[in-house]
Amino acid sequence: MLQSTWMDLVLGVDIHIMLVPTPVGPVPTPLPHPFTGLVLDPMGAAMNAAMGGGVVLVNGLFVTNCGTGVMNIPPHLPVPGPFAKGIPENDAELWVGALNVSMGGSLAVRLSLAGIDTICVARPETVGIIALAGLVVAALLTEPWLTLVGICVVYLLLIPIGIIAYARVRRRRARQDGGGQSAAGEAQAGPPPAA
């Protein structure tokens, strides 16, 4: 397989929900839009250099690795009506890499691997969770003991945060219950006895 580099063409089809004008009003309709992008990620290269990753060139161009951005050129046009949830981001990320080949501090992306594009308007949190799970699985396959130690350390560091959050919830519930009981007690006592 060929190694992907910057300036490679990325072709795809995005499905965006458009408000199609009709006589009864706009109707949300999923419609295909062409995605013609170029692999180009200067911010990703800067982050890679800041984190100590190396510069790897193939045929004089930066290699593409997991997390490299893709810019859609030209951007999606609101045809036949406006986008239902705002203007899409017009970008994508390459998240799938070769498990055994690392270049520039991350998994290398081959020329034929797929990218993840924007979903309607923005990536929902679930896509990030799926990506994180995939990275953990890839790390478990390549460095199992180191990954398991990292997971255990993160888990142990999160325990105090959970205890603090639970204590805050208990205090809030106690305040709510305490305020409600004192008002109910006054209502049941009735007026003070006459002397």
LINNORNOR-V354067 format. One record per pair of residues at least 6 apart in sequence whose C-alpha atoms are under 8 Angstrom apart, sorted by the first residue. I is the first residue (numbers start at 1). J is the second residue. D is the distance in whole Angstrom. If there is no record, write none. Layout:
I;J;D + I;J;D
//
This chain:
1;110;6 + 1;111;7 + 1;112;8 + 2;110;6 + 2;111;6 + 3;58;8 + 3;63;7 + 3;64;8 + 3;108;7 + 3;109;6 + 3;110;5 + 3;111;5 + 4;63;6 + 4;64;5 + 4;109;6 + 4;110;5 + 4;111;4 + 5;39;7 + 5;58;7 + 5;61;6 + 5;62;6 + 5;63;4 + 5;64;5 + 5;111;8 + 6;38;7 + 6;39;5 + 6;40;5 + 6;41;8 + 6;61;6 + 6;62;6 + 6;63;6 + 6;64;6 + 7;38;5 + 7;39;5 + 7;40;6 + 8;38;6 + 8;39;5 + 9;36;7 + 9;37;6 + 9;38;5 + 9;39;7 + 10;35;8 + 10;36;6 + 10;37;5 + 10;38;6 + 10;39;7 + 10;70;8 + 11;34;8 + 11;35;6 + 11;36;5 + 11;37;6 + 12;34;6 + 12;35;5 + 12;36;7 + 13;32;6 + 13;33;6 + 13;34;5 + 13;35;5 + 14;32;6 + 14;33;5 + 14;34;6 + 14;35;6 + 14;117;8 + 14;119;8 + 15;30;6 + 15;31;5 + 15;32;4 + 15;33;6 + 15;119;8 + 15;120;7 + 16;30;5 + 16;31;6 + 16;32;6 + 16;33;7 + 16;83;7 + 16;119;7 + 16;120;5 + 16;121;8 + 17;28;6 + 17;29;5 + 17;30;4 + 17;31;6 + 17;83;6 + 17;84;6 + 17;85;8 + 17;120;6 + 18;27;8 + 18;28;5 + 18;29;5 + 18;30;6 + 18;31;7 + 18;78;8 + 18;79;8 + 18;80;8 + 18;81;6 + 18;82;6 + 18;83;5 + 18;84;5 + 19;26;5 + 19;27;5 + 19;28;5 + 19;29;6 + 19;80;8 + 19;81;5 + 19;82;6 + 19;83;6 + 19;84;6 + 20;26;5 + 20;27;5 + 20;28;6 + 20;29;6 + 20;80;6 + 20;81;5 + 20;82;8 + 21;27;6 + 21;80;8 + 21;81;6 + 28;84;7 + 33;76;7 + 34;76;8 + 35;72;6 + 35;73;8 + 35;76;8 + 36;72;6 + 36;73;6 + 36;74;7 + 37;70;6 + 37;71;5 + 37;72;4 + 37;73;5 + 37;74;8 + 37;91;8 + 38;70;6 + 38;71;5 + 38;72;7 + 38;73;7 + 39;64;8 + 39;68;7 + 39;69;6 + 39;70;4 + 39;71;6 + 40;68;7 + 40;69;6 + 40;70;6 + 40;71;6 + 41;68;6 + 41;69;5 + 41;70;7 + 44;67;8 + 44;68;6 + 44;69;7 + 48;54;7 + 48;104;8 + 48;105;7 + 49;55;8 + 52;105;8 + 53;104;5 + 53;105;5 + 54;103;8 + 54;104;5 + 54;105;7 + 55;62;7 + 55;104;6 + 56;62;6 + 56;63;6 + 56;103;7 + 56;104;6 + 57;63;6 + 63;103;7 + 63;104;8 + 63;108;8 + 64;108;6 + 64;109;6 + 64;110;8 + 65;94;7 + 65;97;7 + 65;103;7 + 65;104;7 + 65;106;6 + 65;107;5 + 65;108;4 + 65;109;5 + 66;93;8 + 66;94;6 + 66;95;5 + 66;96;6 + 66;97;6 + 66;106;6 + 66;107;6 + 66;108;6 + 66;109;6 + 67;93;6 + 67;94;5 + 67;95;5 + 68;93;6 + 68;94;6 + 68;95;8 + 69;91;7 + 69;92;6 + 69;93;5 + 69;94;6 + 70;91;5 + 70;92;5 + 70;93;6 + 70;94;8 + 71;90;6 + 71;91;5 + 71;92;7 + 72;90;5 + 72;91;5 + 72;92;8 + 75;90;6 + 76;88;7 + 76;90;7 + 85;120;7 + 85;121;6 + 86;121;6 + 87;121;6 + 88;118;7 + 88;120;6 + 88;121;4 + 88;122;7 + 89;118;7 + 89;121;6 + 89;122;7 + 90;118;7 + 91;117;6 + 91;118;7 + 92;115;6 + 92;116;6 + 92;117;4 + 92;118;6 + 93;115;5 + 93;116;5 + 93;117;6 + 94;109;7 + 94;113;8 + 94;114;7 + 94;115;4 + 94;116;6 + 95;114;8 + 95;115;6 + 95;116;7 + 95;131;8 + 96;109;7 + 96;113;7 + 96;114;7 + 96;115;7 + 97;107;5 + 97;108;5 + 97;109;4 + 97;110;7 + 97;113;7 + 98;107;6 + 98;108;6 + 98;109;6 + 98;110;7 + 99;107;7 + 99;138;7 + 99;142;7 + 100;107;8 + 100;142;8 + 101;107;6 + 101;108;6 + 102;108;5 + 136;147;7 + 139;147;6 + 140;147;6 + 140;148;7
//
